[in-house]
Amino acid sequence: MNPLPHCPQCNSEYTYEDGGHFVCPECAHEWSQASVTDEEQARIIHDAHGNVLQDGDTVVVIKDLKVKGSSSVVKVGTKVKNIRLADGDHDIDCKIDGFGSMGLKSEFVKKA
């Protein structure tokens, strides 16, 4: 049996099902079961400080990063504009001036 999700309004654990909806008895918030499955499928990516990243954001590199297959290094403080979120280990696709297209891990950037 799958445990019922917590209330998205007040984070109460005492939710119950009513037809095709979930209901919170503490704050009376109702939401559909379909929205829960959509949220579970959507992957949320956070930066090194816990801020949620979205497509098109600008981020700043917080650590010197060696570029694989090159002797170059992406320096701390490098600003990366217009990122795209991707699935996989390197969850940010971007273009960095002087380096070209590359994949970054979200744990090495902060939202600008």
C-alpha positions in Angstrom: 0.0 0.0 0.0 1.3 3.4 -1.0 1.4 6.0 1.8 -0.8 9.0 1.2 1.1 12.2 0.4 1.4 15.0 2.9 -0.7 18.1 2.4 1.1 20.6 0.0 -0.4 23.6 2.0 0.4 22.7 5.6 2.5 19.5 5.3 0.1 17.6 7.4 0.5 13.8 7.4 -3.2 13.2 8.1 -4.6 13.3 4.6 -7.3 11.0 3.2 -8.7 10.1 -0.2 -12.2 11.2 -1.3 -13.0 10.0 -4.7 -10.4 11.3 -7.1 -9.1 13.9 -4.6 -6.9 14.1 -1.5 -8.2 16.1 1.4 -6.4 17.6 4.4 -8.5 17.6 7.6 -6.4 20.2 9.3 -6.5 23.0 6.7 -9.3 21.7 4.4 -7.1 21.9 1.3 -8.2 19.6 -1.6 -6.0 18.5 -4.5 -6.4 15.9 -7.3 -4.5 12.6 -7.4 -3.4 13.4 -11.0 -1.5 16.5 -9.8 0.4 14.3 -7.2 1.6 11.9 -10.0 2.7 14.8 -12.1 4.7 16.3 -9.3 6.3 12.9 -8.5 7.4 12.6 -12.2 8.8 16.1 -12.4 12.4 16.2 -11.2 13.3 19.2 -9.1 17.0 20.3 -9.3 18.6 22.4 -6.6 21.8 24.4 -6.6 24.6 24.1 -4.0 22.6 26.3 -1.6 19.2 24.6 -2.0 17.6 27.1 -4.5 15.4 25.6 -7.1 16.8 25.9 -10.6 14.7 26.3 -13.8 15.4 26.4 -17.5 16.8 29.8 -18.5 18.3 30.7 -15.1 21.8 32.2 -14.7 24.2 30.5 -12.4 27.7 31.1 -11.0 30.3 28.4 -10.7 31.4 28.0 -7.0 34.5 25.7 -7.5 37.3 25.5 -10.1 36.2 22.7 -12.4 38.6 20.7 -14.6 37.4 20.2 -18.2 37.6 16.6 -19.1 39.9 16.0 -22.1 41.6 19.4 -21.8 44.0 21.2 -19.6 41.6 24.1 -19.2 39.7 25.0 -16.0 36.4 26.7 -15.5 37.2 29.2 -12.8 35.3 30.1 -9.7 32.9 33.0 -10.3 32.3 32.1 -14.0 28.7 33.2 -14.9 26.7 30.8 -17.0 23.6 32.2 -18.6 20.5 30.5 -20.0 21.0 27.0 -18.5 18.9 24.0 -19.6 18.0 21.3 -17.1 18.7 17.7 -18.2 18.4 14.2 -16.8 21.5 12.3 -15.7 24.6 12.8 -13.6 25.4 16.2 -15.1 22.0 17.8 -14.8 22.7 21.2 -16.3 23.4 21.7 -20.1 24.9 25.1 -20.9 27.3 27.0 -23.1 30.3 28.7 -21.4 32.2 31.4 -23.1 35.6 30.2 -24.2 34.7 26.5 -23.6 31.5 25.8 -25.6 28.8 23.4 -24.8 29.2 21.4 -21.6 27.4 19.6 -18.8 27.6 20.8 -15.2 26.5 19.2 -11.9 24.1 21.4 -9.9 26.1 20.9 -6.7 28.9 23.1 -8.2 26.8 26.1 -9.1 24.7 28.7 -7.2 21.8 30.7 -8.6 22.8 34.2 -9.6 
